[in-house]
Amino acid sequence: MLERLTEMGQTRLAGALRRAKVVNVNGDSITLGFDESDDPHRVQCSGALAGRIDSVFSELTGRTVRCRYVSTGSAGESAPAAGRQISTEDKKQINGDPDVRKVLEAFGGDLIDMRIEEPTPAPAETDEPEEE
């Protein structure tokens, strides 16, 4: 991915994403994490560069992709794992997914841990009128 961005003359994007780590891939959503020391890059990616990054990821994977940008804590520290672990067979299937492979190759990464995240329940709707 970084090489492709550089080839396209998108050195600003490549520079901002250089310190990112793939934290999660869920359908068409990719979560990229930045160490605390790289927070200015996270802010830049989630702000002014977000649309361009999504476009490049979409072009690379051949489908519409949306990226999220999170802080992973201090340098070298991983984000805490949430959710339940998945079976070895499911891990093999995910690891072999062409879109997952493209993202990992783009960042020169490997899958280390995979978990199933439970969906966050939507807030309950009430029939009571809102106070003004």
N, C-alpha and C positions, 0 to 999 in steps of 0.2 A: 504494500500500500504506500509506504513512504517513498519507495523508489518510483512508483507510478506517479505520485504527486509531484515529485521532483522533475520527472520527465515531462509532465504537463506544464511545468513552469510555476507550479503552486508551492513554492518553497516556504511561504508563510504558513500554509496548512501543514506541510510536512514538519516544520519546526515545532508547531504547536502540538502536534500529535506524537512527536518523537518520544515523549515521556509517558504516554498513556499505556495502560495495561487493560486488556479485555477482562472485565469482571464478570459479565453475564451476557449470554445470547439467548433471547427468548422470542422465537418467531422472527418478526421483522424488526425487533428492538435489540440494539446493542448497547450495553452499559460499559463505558470506559472509565477507568479509575486513575486518579492522579495522587501521588504522595502530597502531603501538606506543603512541602517545599516547592512543588510544581503547581500550586493553586492558581497563580496568574495564568498559566496555560489552560487550566480547567475553565476559568472564567472566560477566557478568550474563545475557547471552543464552544462553550454553551451560549455565548452571546453572538458577537459579530460573525463568527465563522460557522455557526451551526448549520445554516442552510447549505453552504458549500460542501461541508463535510458529509451531510446526508446525501447530497447529490452524487458525490464521488463514490460513497459506499453503495448507493443504489446502482450506479453504473457498473461497479465492480461485480456485484452479485446478480445483476439482472432483475432485481425486484426492489420495490420501495422499502427503504431502510430508514429508521429513525434512531438517532443516537442520544443517549443520556450520559451525563458527565458527573461523576461523584468523586468525593475525596476519600481516599483509602487509609488515611492516617499518616503516621510518620514514615519516613523513608524506610523501605524494606518491609514494612508492616502490611499484612494483607487485611482486607476487609473481613469482618467476622462472617463465618459461614452461617447461613440461615437455611431453614427448610430441612427436608429429610433427604437422606442419600438415596441414590437410585441403583438399580441392579447393574451388574457387570455387563450384561447383554445390552441394556439400554445405553450404557456408556459407550460401548463399541459402536452402536448405531449412530449415536450423536457425533462421536469422533469421526465417523465415516461420512457424515452429511457434507455434501459439496459446498454448501454455503458456510458452514462452520469452518471447513478446511480453508476456504478463501479468506475468511477473517483472520484465522490463525496465521496463515502464510503472510498476509498483509502486515501483520505486526511481528512476525517472527516468533510467535508464541506456541505454547503447548497447553492442552487441557490438564489441569492439575486436580481440580475438585469439581464435581457436579452434584447439584442438589435440586430437588423439586421444590419450588416456592409455592406455597398455598396462596391462592388469590386473596386479596384484601377485600373483605365484605364491604358492599356499598352501604353508606349510612342509611338507616331506616327512615322511610318517609313517614311523615305524620300528617294527619288531617287537620291539625290545629293551625289557625292562621298565625302568620308571623307577627311579632310585636314590632311596632314602629316607634 
